[in-house]
Amino acid sequence: MTADTANYYLDPKIIQSFDAGKPTPVDGAVVAWAHMVGNKDYIYARKYNLAGSATSSFPVCADANAQNRPCLVTDQAGGAVIAWRDYRDVTPEVFAQKMNAGGTMQWTNNGITVCATALHLDAPQICSLMEAADEGYMVGWVDDREDDGDDELYVARVKNDGSVDTSHFGTRGVSVSASTANKADLQMANARTYNGAHLIWEEGEQSTADIYTQLVMASGTRFWGASGVALSTASGKQFSPRVTGLPNLSAVASWFHDLGGGNYDCYVQKLSAYGTPEWTAGGKNIDLPLIYDMAYDGSEGVYAAGMGGTLVSPVPYAQRIDASGNEMWGAEGFQLSSGTAVLTDNALQVVASENPGAIVLWHQASGGGRDVYVQKISDLYGASGVYTTEKIENTDVNFDSWDTLTWISSGSGSISAQVRTAASSSGLDSESWAGVANGGSILPDNGKWIQARFTFAPPAGRQSTPDLSTLSLNYTTVATDTAYPVIEYVKVGGITISTTEVYPVSGLPVIDSRLSDDRELSTAEVKVDGSTVGYSITSASATRWDIRSEPTISVGDHTLVVEAVDQASNRTIATYHLTRKSLVGIEGERVGVMASGDRLDIGYTLSVPVKVRIEIRDLKGRLIEARAAEAGDTGGSAGYNELSFDASNLSRGVYIIKVAPQGGKPVVTKFALR
């Protein structure tokens, strides 16, 4: 699919078009680019639906002066927010504009000024502060405002109404790092479930540059230290960094290492919520492709778009890297274009699609000009056209024998399958593959371990293959009681948690669990790090219990185990992961107060979800108003919170604001009402 075939269409960027108000939120993609007319560039945007059909192109900025370097992010309503470098005031500045789903510009005509600093401003980047984009957007850029030859990095927050958050970021943004070393190639990604942005960059002299990363919260706080986290300080040059956010403030980063002689390695690293590397120290060295962009895959891993081939004739590839750093689509990934395609620059991007898989955009030479291409790749289509499942153990205690293999596919072409079974995981390696038809019997049946292999064949003359959307491994059981208790939910501070993620908690969290069964329940148990903490039953019938535990949690990582047992001694156990930061409290011990007409806005940033009490008193200590915010609600959520109070009954004078998180240090500030 070609987005535009005319010459002099530069800097293409693509994002997933997302409308949270629709039953099926993903509704296509939005592309922005710089259109060269004469010797000036102008910013345009275009929307595509899921079938690849395009709407008209929309000019984002009609100012007579040049604009370039566009970047964009979804507004979660079918449109996009676009930032760019702008020359209307001679020296380069950063501007931004919001476009709705119909192509109408929403903010000030020709965009709003994000930063008007003079001297050498370049390379703007943008991301939403959260996956939902309700809290606005973070814009970053490279800036040599000191004119000392060493570039610094700055960020600013733009709210949904197009205003710049000057109370936290000033009029010229805040610095990303306290280091004064030269910085380049800034990249950004949202922190998904928290109000913040992940940033990554090259730092130091160009020939020996290192890779650093930082997490900046909506309050302007540098969460990963004053100067960020060093991902790689290996000898030689590290460059082309990329980052994508995962849930709970973690992230995956990638970069290149120049080996000399035109040879390069590509490294990836996963970072915890505290900036701690979780894979191989110094990064994990992967095979091709050399990664130029990444997108979250929904399972603690990433889809990656990169280059293979040679330096003279590079070609686009896609790869998937799982939560453990494993390459899922073969050693080199999947080639997206035919061998005759030649990439002319680094315009290569990827977004996650509405189903497992990804959409990739790349810039390609064509007849002396440049074309923009997009392609969707199935999550299960590996580089060789073969997908092999992991080794799967049937853990059903009543397992008897394997029955049939069935699958559902869509698209043109064919799928064939093979299986092998064994009594152990290692035993699978010595078993032969046996063909099986869709709905056919799994034979021979050698044990409870199984592995399946699928070959995808495209129709004649095409590269795309069918999608495998549903796979079922059916089996029979011995005749016995298979009814086990169900742990319907576990909530910490009112927030439902899962077994696959790590949840920040306070020192005295309230843990609520609901247990049920089709027979009478017998007992339950709650443990933290193997020690029983006890529980109280808050509501119960014979077959359903609501229980509550209130353990004391020390600083660090912890394991929470909830267990339910019924009258037949059937037992269900679920394990969860909790973490407590060093302090429960207000980040920076700073509370912002703003009076506007008859409204008083109080803002602060919490380190974890926690119950908070807010008091307004006069200078004599008399209570004017008090309000409590529960953990997880507005005012008690991890990240930035803002509460509004009615100030119509307050007379002019000085007042005292006290914000007290439960179990943490209260913060007191004064403000004058005029």
C-alpha positions as CSV (number, residue, x, y, z in Angstrom):
1,M,0.0,0.0,0.0
2,T,1.5,3.4,-1.0
3,A,0.5,6.4,1.1
4,D,1.8,9.0,-1.4
5,T,3.9,8.6,-4.6
6,A,4.9,12.3,-5.4
7,N,8.4,13.5,-5.0
8,Y,9.5,15.7,-2.1
9,Y,7.2,14.3,0.6
10,L,9.5,14.0,3.5
11,D,9.7,12.9,7.2
12,P,6.6,10.6,7.2
13,K,5.3,9.5,10.6
14,I,2.5,7.1,11.3
15,I,0.4,6.3,14.4
16,Q,-2.5,4.0,15.2
17,S,-5.8,5.9,15.0
18,F,-7.7,5.2,18.2
19,D,-11.3,6.3,19.2
20,A,-12.0,5.2,22.8
21,G,-15.7,6.1,22.3
22,K,-16.3,3.4,19.7
23,P,-17.1,-0.3,20.5
24,T,-14.1,-1.3,18.4
25,P,-11.7,1.5,19.4
26,V,-9.0,1.0,16.7
27,D,-10.2,2.6,13.5
28,G,-7.1,2.8,11.3
29,A,-4.0,5.0,11.2
30,V,-3.0,8.7,10.8
31,V,0.1,9.7,8.8
32,A,1.8,13.1,8.9
33,W,4.6,14.4,6.6
34,A,6.4,17.5,5.4
35,H,5.4,18.6,1.9
36,M,8.1,20.5,0.1
37,V,6.8,23.4,-2.0
38,G,9.6,25.4,-3.7
39,N,12.3,25.7,-1.0
40,K,9.9,25.4,2.0
41,D,8.3,22.5,3.8
42,Y,4.7,22.5,5.1
43,I,3.0,20.0,7.5
44,Y,0.2,17.8,6.2
45,A,-1.8,14.9,7.7
46,R,-4.0,12.1,6.4
47,K,-6.2,9.4,8.0
48,Y,-6.6,5.8,6.8
49,N,-9.4,3.4,7.8
50,L,-8.9,-0.2,8.7
51,A,-9.2,-1.2,5.0
52,G,-6.4,1.1,3.9
53,S,-8.7,3.7,2.3
54,A,-7.5,7.3,2.8
55,T,-9.4,10.6,3.5
56,S,-8.3,13.8,2.0
57,S,-5.0,15.3,3.0
58,F,-5.3,18.1,5.6
59,P,-2.9,21.0,6.0
60,V,-1.9,21.2,9.7
61,C,-0.3,24.6,9.5
62,A,-0.8,27.2,6.7
63,D,1.7,29.8,8.0
64,A,3.8,31.1,5.1
65,N,7.1,30.2,6.8
66,A,8.6,26.8,6.7
67,Q,7.8,23.9,9.0
68,N,9.4,20.4,9.2
69,R,10.2,17.5,11.5
70,P,6.6,16.5,12.2
71,C,5.8,14.0,15.0
72,L,2.3,12.9,16.2
73,V,0.3,11.0,18.8
74,T,-3.3,9.8,18.9
75,D,-5.9,12.0,20.8
76,Q,-7.9,8.9,21.6
77,A,-10.9,10.3,19.7
78,G,-10.0,9.3,16.1
79,G,-7.7,12.3,15.6
80,A,-4.1,13.3,16.5
81,V,-1.9,15.9,18.1
82,I,1.0,16.9,15.9
83,A,4.2,18.8,16.9
84,W,6.8,20.2,14.5
85,R,9.8,22.6,14.1
86,D,8.6,26.0,12.9
87,Y,10.5,29.0,11.4
88,R,7.8,31.7,11.5
89,D,9.9,33.7,14.0
90,V,13.2,33.2,12.1
91,T,14.9,31.0,14.7
92,P,13.4,27.5,15.0
93,E,10.6,27.0,17.6
94,V,8.3,24.1,18.6
95,F,4.6,24.3,17.7
96,A,1.8,21.9,18.1
97,Q,-1.8,21.4,16.8
98,K,-4.7,19.1,17.5
99,M,-6.7,17.6,14.6
100,N,-10.0,15.8,15.2
101,A,-11.2,12.7,13.4
102,G,-12.7,14.8,10.6
103,G,-9.5,16.8,9.9
104,T,-10.6,20.0,11.6
105,M,-7.9,21.8,13.6
106,Q,-8.9,22.3,17.3
107,W,-6.3,24.7,18.8
108,T,-5.1,28.1,17.8
109,N,-5.0,28.7,14.0
110,N,-1.6,27.5,12.7
111,G,-0.7,25.9,16.1
112,I,0.2,26.8,19.6
113,T,3.8,27.7,20.7
114,V,5.3,25.0,23.0
115,C,8.7,26.6,23.3
116,A,9.9,29.8,21.7
117,T,13.5,29.7,22.9
118,A,16.1,31.1,20.6
119,L,19.1,29.3,19.1
120,H,19.5,25.8,17.6
121,L,16.2,24.1,18.7
122,D,15.6,20.8,16.8
123,A,14.1,17.4,16.6
124,P,10.8,17.7,18.4
125,Q,9.1,14.5,19.8
126,I,5.7,14.0,21.4
127,C,3.8,11.4,23.4
128,S,0.7,11.2,25.5
129,L,1.2,11.3,29.3
130,M,-0.9,8.2,29.7
131,E,-2.3,5.6,27.4
132,A,-5.7,7.2,27.6
133,A,-4.3,10.7,26.7
134,D,-6.7,12.3,29.3
135,E,-3.8,14.1,31.0
136,G,-2.4,15.8,27.9
137,Y,0.9,15.4,26.1
138,M,4.6,15.6,26.7
139,V,6.7,17.4,24.0
140,G,10.5,17.1,24.0
141,W,13.2,18.6,21.9
142,V,17.0,19.2,21.5
143,D,18.1,22.7,22.5
144,D,21.4,24.5,22.6
145,R,20.0,27.6,24.3
146,E,23.3,28.3,26.0
147,D,25.0,28.4,22.6
148,D,28.0,26.5,23.9
149,G,28.1,23.8,21.3
150,D,26.6,21.1,23.6
151,D,22.9,20.3,23.0
152,E,20.6,19.7,26.0
153,L,17.2,18.0,26.1
154,Y,14.0,19.8,27.3
155,V,10.4,18.7,27.8
156,A,7.1,20.6,28.3
157,R,3.5,19.4,29.1
158,V,0.7,20.5,26.8
159,K,-2.8,20.1,28.2
160,N,-5.9,18.8,26.2
161,D,-7.1,22.4,25.7
162,G,-3.9,23.4,24.0
163,S,-2.5,25.4,26.9
164,V,1.1,24.8,28.1
165,D,1.6,23.7,31.7
166,T,3.9,26.6,32.7
167,S,3.3,26.0,36.5
168,H,5.4,22.8,36.4
169,F,7.5,23.3,33.2
170,G,7.9,27.0,32.9
171,T,7.7,28.8,29.6
172,R,10.7,27.1,28.1
173,G,10.4,23.6,29.4
174,V,12.5,21.7,32.0
175,S,15.8,19.9,31.5
176,V,15.7,16.1,31.2
177,S,19.2,15.6,32.7
178,A,21.6,17.4,35.0
179,S,24.5,16.2,32.9
180,T,26.1,18.9,30.8
181,A,27.5,16.5,28.2
182,N,26.2,16.8,24.6
183,K,23.0,15.0,23.9
184,A,21.4,13.9,20.6
185,D,18.7,11.8,19.0
186,L,16.0,12.2,21.6
187,Q,13.1,9.6,21.5
188,M,10.0,9.4,23.7
189,A,7.2,7.1,24.7
190,N,4.3,7.4,27.1
191,A,4.4,5.6,30.5
192,R,1.0,4.0,29.6
193,T,-0.7,3.5,33.0
194,Y,0.9,6.5,34.8
195,N,1.2,10.3,34.0
196,G,4.7,10.4,32.6
197,A,7.0,9.9,29.6
198,H,10.0,7.7,28.9
199,L,12.9,9.4,27.1
200,I,16.1,7.9,25.6
201,W,19.1,9.6,23.9
202,E,22.8,9.5,22.9
203,E,25.1,11.3,25.3
204,G,28.8,12.4,24.9
205,E,31.0,12.9,21.9
206,Q,29.6,11.5,18.6
207,S,32.4,9.0,18.1
208,T,32.1,7.5,21.6
209,A,28.5,8.3,22.5
210,D,26.7,6.3,25.3
211,I,23.0,5.6,25.7
212,Y,20.9,7.1,28.6
213,T,17.3,6.9,29.5
214,Q,15.0,8.9,31.8
215,L,11.4,8.9,33.1
216,V,9.8,12.4,33.5
217,M,6.5,12.6,35.4
218,A,3.6,15.0,34.7
219,S,4.8,17.1,37.6
220,G,8.2,17.7,35.8
221,T,10.0,15.3,38.2
222,R,13.0,13.3,36.9
223,F,12.0,9.9,38.3
224,W,15.1,8.0,37.4
225,G,17.7,10.3,39.0
226,A,19.0,13.7,38.1
227,S,20.9,12.5,35.1
228,G,18.9,9.4,34.1
229,V,20.1,5.7,33.7
230,A,23.1,4.7,31.7
231,L,22.0,1.8,29.4
232,S,25.3,1.3,27.6
233,T,28.7,2.9,28.2
234,A,30.6,0.3,26.1
235,S,33.7,1.4,24.1
236,G,33.0,2.9,20.7
237,K,29.9,4.5,19.5
238,Q,26.3,3.7,20.6
239,F,23.6,5.4,18.6
240,S,20.0,5.2,17.2
241,P,18.2,4.7,20.6
242,R,14.5,3.8,20.8
243,V,12.1,3.2,23.7
244,T,8.5,2.1,24.2
245,G,6.6,2.1,27.5
246,L,5.1,-1.0,29.2
247,P,2.6,-1.1,32.0
248,N,3.6,0.0,35.5
249,L,6.3,2.4,34.4
250,S,8.6,-0.2,32.9
251,A,10.0,0.1,29.4
252,V,12.0,-1.6,26.6
253,A,14.9,0.2,25.0
254,S,17.0,-0.6,21.9
255,W,20.2,0.9,20.3
256,F,23.0,0.2,17.9
257,H,26.7,-0.4,18.6
258,D,29.2,0.6,15.9
259,L,31.7,-2.2,15.6
260,G,33.6,-0.4,12.8
261,G,34.1,-1.4,9.2
262,G,30.4,-0.9,8.4
263,N,29.4,-3.6,11.0
264,Y,26.8,-3.0,13.7
265,D,25.2,-4.9,16.6
266,C,21.7,-4.2,17.9
267,Y,20.9,-4.4,21.6
268,V,17.7,-4.4,23.6
269,Q,17.1,-3.9,27.3
270,K,14.0,-4.0,29.6
271,L,13.8,-1.5,32.5
272,S,11.8,-1.9,35.7
273,A,9.7,0.9,37.1
274,Y,12.8,2.2,39.0
275,G,15.0,2.2,35.9
276,T,16.8,-1.1,36.8
277,P,17.9,-3.2,33.8
278,E,16.1,-6.7,33.8
279,W,17.8,-8.5,30.9
280,T,21.5,-9.1,30.2
281,A,23.8,-6.4,31.7
282,G,24.7,-3.9,29.1
283,G,21.8,-5.0,26.9
284,K,20.9,-8.2,25.1
285,N,22.6,-8.5,21.7
286,I,20.0,-9.7,19.1
287,D,20.3,-10.7,15.5
288,L,18.6,-8.8,12.7
289,P,16.9,-6.5,12.3
290,L,18.7,-3.3,13.3
291,I,15.7,-1.8,15.2
292,Y,14.4,1.7,14.2
293,D,11.1,1.7,16.0
294,M,9.1,-0.4,18.6
295,A,5.5,-0.7,19.8
296,Y,4.1,-2.5,22.9
297,D,2.7,-5.9,22.0
298,G,0.2,-6.2,24.9
299,S,2.1,-9.0,26.6
300,E,5.1,-7.2,28.3
301,G,7.1,-7.4,25.0
302,V,7.4,-5.3,21.8
303,Y,6.9,-5.4,18.1
304,A,10.0,-4.0,16.3
305,A,10.6,-2.6,12.8
306,G,14.1,-2.5,11.5
307,M,16.5,-3.0,8.6
308,G,18.2,-6.1,7.2
309,G,20.2,-6.6,3.9
310,T,23.3,-4.6,3.3
311,L,24.2,-0.9,3.8
312,V,24.0,-0.4,0.0
313,S,20.6,-2.1,-0.3
314,P,18.8,-2.3,3.1
315,V,15.3,-3.8,3.3
316,P,12.6,-3.5,5.9
317,Y,12.1,-6.2,8.5
318,A,9.7,-6.8,11.4
319,Q,10.4,-8.8,14.7
320,R,8.6,-9.5,17.9
321,I,10.6,-9.7,21.2
322,D,8.8,-11.2,24.2
323,A,8.8,-10.3,27.9
324,S,12.1,-12.3,28.4
325,G,13.9,-10.8,25.5
326,N,13.4,-13.7,23.1
327,E,13.1,-13.2,19.3
328,M,9.8,-14.7,18.4
329,W,9.9,-14.4,14.6
330,G,13.1,-16.2,13.8
331,A,16.7,-15.1,14.1
332,E,16.4,-12.3,11.6
333,G,12.7,-11.4,11.8
334,F,10.3,-11.2,8.8
335,Q,11.2,-9.4,5.6
336,L,8.4,-6.9,4.7
337,S,9.4,-5.9,1.2
338,S,10.8,-7.7,-1.9
339,G,14.5,-7.8,-2.5
340,T,14.4,-4.9,-5.0
341,A,13.1,-2.4,-2.4
342,V,15.8,0.1,-1.2
343,L,15.3,2.3,1.9
344,T,16.6,5.8,1.4
345,D,16.6,7.0,5.0
346,N,15.5,6.0,8.5
347,A,11.8,6.5,8.0
348,L,10.7,3.2,9.5
349,Q,8.0,2.9,12.1
350,V,5.7,0.4,13.7
351,V,2.4,0.5,15.5
352,A,0.4,-2.4,17.2
353,S,-2.7,-3.2,15.2
354,E,-6.2,-4.0,16.6
355,N,-5.4,-7.8,16.6
356,P,-2.2,-9.5,17.5
357,G,0.3,-8.2,15.0
358,A,1.6,-4.9,13.8
359,I,1.5,-2.2,11.1
360,V,4.8,-1.0,9.7
361,L,5.6,2.1,7.7
362,W,8.8,2.7,5.7
363,H,10.3,5.1,3.2
364,Q,11.4,3.6,-0.1
365,A,13.2,4.7,-3.3
366,S,11.1,4.7,-6.4
367,G,12.0,6.1,-9.9
368,G,14.2,8.8,-8.5
369,G,11.7,9.9,-5.9
370,R,10.5,8.6,-2.6
371,D,7.4,6.6,-1.7
372,V,5.8,5.8,1.6
373,Y,4.6,2.2,2.2
374,V,2.6,0.6,4.9
375,Q,2.0,-3.1,5.6
376,K,0.3,-5.2,8.3
377,I,2.0,-8.4,9.5
378,S,0.3,-11.2,11.4
379,D,1.5,-11.9,14.9
380,L,1.9,-15.6,14.0
381,Y,3.7,-15.3,10.6
382,G,7.4,-16.0,11.2
383,A,10.3,-15.3,8.8
384,S,10.1,-18.7,7.1
385,G,6.3,-18.9,7.0
386,V,6.4,-21.3,9.9
387,Y,5.1,-20.7,13.4
388,T,6.0,-23.1,16.2
389,T,4.2,-22.9,19.6
390,E,6.0,-23.1,22.9
391,K,6.2,-26.5,24.6
392,I,2.9,-26.8,26.4
393,E,2.2,-28.9,29.5
394,N,-1.4,-30.0,30.2
395,T,-1.5,-29.3,34.0
396,D,-5.1,-30.6,34.4
397,V,-4.7,-33.2,37.2
398,N,-7.5,-35.2,35.5
399,F,-5.9,-35.2,32.1
400,D,-6.4,-38.6,30.3
401,S,-5.4,-38.2,26.6
402,W,-5.1,-35.8,23.8
403,D,-8.2,-35.6,21.4
404,T,-8.2,-33.2,18.5
405,L,-6.5,-30.1,17.1
406,T,-8.7,-27.3,15.7
407,W,-8.0,-23.7,14.5
408,I,-9.8,-20.8,12.9
409,S,-8.1,-18.7,10.2
410,S,-8.9,-15.8,7.9
411,G,-7.4,-14.4,4.7
412,S,-6.2,-16.1,1.5
413,G,-3.8,-19.0,1.3
414,S,-3.5,-22.2,3.3
415,I,-2.4,-23.5,6.7
416,S,-1.0,-27.0,7.5
417,A,-0.2,-28.3,10.9
418,Q,2.0,-30.9,12.7
419,V,2.1,-32.0,16.3
420,R,4.3,-34.0,18.7
421,T,3.6,-35.2,22.2
422,A,5.8,-36.6,25.0
423,A,5.8,-37.4,28.7
424,S,8.2,-34.5,29.5
425,S,9.4,-31.2,28.0
426,S,12.8,-32.5,27.1
427,G,11.2,-35.6,25.6
428,L,9.5,-33.5,22.9
429,D,12.9,-32.8,21.2
430,S,13.3,-36.5,20.4
431,E,9.8,-37.0,19.0
432,S,8.9,-36.8,15.3
433,W,6.4,-34.3,13.9
434,A,3.1,-35.9,12.8
435,G,0.7,-34.2,10.4
436,V,-2.8,-33.4,11.6
437,A,-5.8,-31.9,9.8
438,N,-8.0,-29.1,11.2
439,G,-10.3,-31.0,13.6
440,G,-8.2,-34.1,13.2
441,S,-7.0,-36.5,16.0
442,I,-3.7,-35.8,17.8
443,L,-1.6,-39.0,17.2
444,P,0.5,-40.5,18.4
445,D,-0.4,-39.7,22.0
446,N,2.8,-40.0,24.1
447,G,2.0,-37.9,27.2
448,K,0.8,-34.6,28.6
449,W,3.4,-32.4,26.9
450,I,2.6,-31.1,23.4
451,Q,4.0,-28.8,20.7
452,A,2.4,-27.7,17.4
453,R,3.9,-26.4,14.2
454,F,2.0,-24.4,11.5
455,T,3.1,-23.7,7.9
456,F,1.5,-20.6,6.3
457,A,1.3,-20.6,2.5
458,P,0.3,-17.5,0.5
459,P,-1.8,-17.7,-2.6
460,A,0.0,-17.5,-5.9
461,G,1.6,-14.2,-6.7
462,R,1.2,-12.7,-3.1
463,Q,3.4,-12.3,0.0
464,S,0.6,-12.1,2.6
465,T,-0.6,-15.3,4.3
466,P,-3.7,-16.3,6.3
467,D,-4.1,-15.2,9.9
468,L,-4.4,-17.9,12.6
469,S,-6.8,-16.3,15.1
470,T,-7.8,-19.2,17.3
471,L,-6.0,-22.5,18.3
472,S,-7.6,-25.2,20.4
473,L,-5.8,-28.3,21.8
474,N,-8.6,-30.5,22.9
475,Y,-8.2,-33.4,25.4
476,T,-10.2,-35.9,27.5
477,T,-10.2,-36.3,31.3
478,V,-10.7,-39.1,33.7
479,A,-14.1,-39.3,35.3
480,T,-13.7,-37.4,38.6
481,D,-14.6,-34.2,40.4
482,T,-13.0,-31.3,38.5
483,A,-14.8,-28.4,40.3
484,Y,-12.2,-26.1,41.8
485,P,-12.6,-22.9,43.8
486,V,-12.5,-19.7,41.8
487,I,-10.6,-16.6,42.9
488,E,-12.9,-14.1,41.2
489,Y,-10.7,-11.1,42.0
490,V,-8.0,-9.6,44.3
491,K,-8.1,-5.9,44.9
492,V,-5.4,-3.7,46.5
493,G,-6.7,-0.4,47.7
494,G,-9.8,-0.9,45.6
495,I,-7.9,-1.6,42.4
496,T,-8.2,-5.1,40.8
497,I,-4.7,-6.7,40.2
498,S,-3.6,-9.5,38.0
499,T,-0.9,-12.2,38.4
500,T,1.2,-10.9,35.5
501,E,2.0,-7.4,36.7
502,V,3.8,-5.7,39.6
503,Y,1.6,-3.3,41.7
504,P,2.9,-0.4,43.9
505,V,1.4,-0.4,47.4
506,S,1.6,1.6,50.6
507,G,2.9,0.3,53.9
508,L,-0.6,-0.7,55.1
509,P,-2.5,-1.8,52.0
510,V,-6.1,-3.1,52.2
511,I,-6.4,-6.4,50.2
512,D,-9.9,-7.6,49.3
513,S,-10.5,-11.0,47.7
514,R,-13.6,-12.8,46.5
515,L,-13.6,-16.6,46.5
516,S,-16.4,-18.8,45.1
517,D,-17.2,-22.5,44.2
518,D,-20.1,-24.7,43.2
519,R,-19.8,-26.4,46.6
520,E,-19.2,-25.1,50.1
521,L,-15.9,-23.4,50.7
522,S,-13.8,-24.8,53.6
523,T,-11.0,-22.4,54.3
524,A,-8.9,-19.6,52.8
525,E,-5.3,-18.4,53.3
526,V,-3.5,-15.1,52.5
527,K,0.3,-15.0,52.7
528,V,2.9,-12.3,52.0
529,D,6.4,-13.7,51.3
530,G,5.3,-17.1,52.6
531,S,4.0,-15.8,55.9
532,T,0.4,-16.1,56.8
533,V,-1.1,-12.6,57.4
534,G,-4.7,-13.7,58.3
535,Y,-8.0,-12.3,57.0
536,S,-11.5,-11.3,58.1
537,I,-14.6,-12.3,56.3
538,T,-16.5,-9.2,55.2
539,S,-19.4,-11.0,53.4
540,A,-20.1,-14.7,53.0
541,S,-22.4,-17.4,51.9
542,A,-21.7,-21.1,51.8
543,T,-20.3,-20.9,48.3
544,R,-18.9,-17.3,48.1
545,W,-16.6,-15.5,50.6
546,D,-15.4,-11.9,50.5
547,I,-12.3,-11.6,52.7
548,R,-10.0,-8.7,53.7
549,S,-6.4,-8.7,54.8
550,E,-4.4,-5.6,56.0
551,P,-0.7,-6.7,56.2
552,T,2.2,-4.5,57.0
553,I,4.4,-4.2,53.8
554,S,8.1,-3.2,54.1
555,V,10.0,-1.4,51.4
556,G,10.9,-3.6,48.5
557,D,9.3,-6.3,46.3
558,H,6.9,-8.9,47.8
559,T,4.9,-12.0,46.8
560,L,1.2,-12.1,47.7
561,V,-0.5,-15.6,47.7
562,V,-4.3,-16.1,48.0
563,E,-5.6,-19.6,48.4
564,A,-9.1,-21.1,48.5
565,V,-10.1,-24.7,49.5
566,D,-13.5,-26.3,49.2
567,Q,-15.2,-29.1,51.1
568,A,-13.8,-31.7,48.7
569,S,-10.2,-30.4,49.4
570,N,-10.0,-29.0,45.9
571,R,-7.5,-26.1,46.1
572,T,-6.9,-23.0,44.0
573,I,-3.8,-20.8,44.5
574,A,-3.1,-17.4,42.9
575,T,0.2,-15.5,43.2
576,Y,0.6,-11.8,42.8
577,H,3.5,-9.4,42.9
578,L,3.6,-6.2,45.0
579,T,6.2,-3.5,45.5
580,R,6.6,-0.7,48.0
581,K,8.7,2.3,47.2
582,S,11.0,3.8,49.8
583,L,8.4,6.4,50.8
584,V,4.7,6.8,50.6
585,G,4.1,10.4,50.1
586,I,4.0,13.4,47.8
587,E,6.8,13.6,45.3
588,G,9.1,16.5,45.8
589,E,7.0,17.4,48.9
590,R,5.3,20.0,46.6
591,V,1.7,21.0,46.4
592,G,0.5,23.4,43.7
593,V,-2.4,25.8,44.4
594,M,-4.2,27.9,41.7
595,A,-7.2,30.2,42.3
596,S,-9.3,31.0,39.2
597,G,-12.6,32.9,39.8
598,D,-14.6,31.0,42.4
599,R,-12.6,27.8,41.9
600,L,-9.5,26.6,43.8
601,D,-7.4,23.9,42.2
602,I,-4.9,21.9,44.3
603,G,-2.4,19.6,42.6
604,Y,0.2,17.1,43.7
605,T,1.9,13.9,42.6
606,L,1.7,10.6,44.7
607,S,4.3,7.9,44.6
608,V,1.7,5.1,45.1
609,P,-2.1,4.8,45.3
610,V,-3.0,5.9,48.9
611,K,-5.9,7.4,50.8
612,V,-5.3,11.2,51.1
613,R,-6.9,13.9,53.4
614,I,-6.9,17.5,52.2
615,E,-7.6,20.4,54.6
616,I,-8.1,24.1,54.1
617,R,-7.6,26.2,57.2
618,D,-7.3,29.9,58.0
619,L,-4.2,31.4,59.7
620,K,-5.8,30.7,63.1
621,G,-6.0,27.0,62.3
622,R,-9.7,26.9,62.0
623,L,-10.9,24.3,59.5
624,I,-12.6,25.8,56.5
625,E,-13.1,22.6,54.4
626,A,-11.8,19.0,54.5
627,R,-12.0,16.3,51.9
628,A,-10.8,12.6,51.7
629,A,-9.8,10.8,48.5
630,E,-9.7,7.0,48.5
631,A,-6.7,5.1,47.1
632,G,-7.0,4.7,43.4
633,D,-9.6,7.5,43.1
634,T,-9.0,11.0,41.8
635,G,-6.8,12.6,44.5
636,G,-5.5,9.2,45.7
637,S,-4.0,7.8,42.5
638,A,-0.3,7.2,41.8
639,G,1.0,10.0,39.7
640,Y,-0.4,13.5,39.3
641,N,-3.7,14.4,41.0
642,E,-5.7,17.6,40.8
643,L,-8.8,18.4,42.9
644,S,-11.1,21.5,42.7
645,F,-12.7,23.3,45.6
646,D,-15.4,26.0,45.7
647,A,-13.8,29.2,46.7
648,S,-16.8,31.4,46.4
649,N,-17.3,31.6,50.1
650,L,-13.7,32.4,50.9
651,S,-12.7,36.0,51.7
652,R,-9.4,37.6,50.7
653,G,-6.5,36.6,52.8
654,V,-3.9,33.9,53.5
655,Y,-5.0,30.2,53.9
656,I,-3.2,27.0,54.8
657,I,-3.4,23.9,52.6
658,K,-2.5,20.5,54.2
659,V,-2.3,17.3,52.0
660,A,-1.8,14.2,54.1
661,P,-1.3,10.8,52.5
662,Q,-2.1,7.9,54.8
663,G,1.1,6.4,56.2
664,G,3.2,9.2,54.6
665,K,4.5,12.6,55.4
666,P,1.9,15.4,55.1
667,V,2.8,18.5,53.1
668,V,1.6,22.0,54.2
669,T,1.6,25.1,52.0
670,K,0.2,28.6,52.1
671,F,-1.6,30.6,49.5
672,A,-3.0,34.1,49.3
673,L,-6.5,34.7,47.9
674,R,-6.8,38.2,46.4
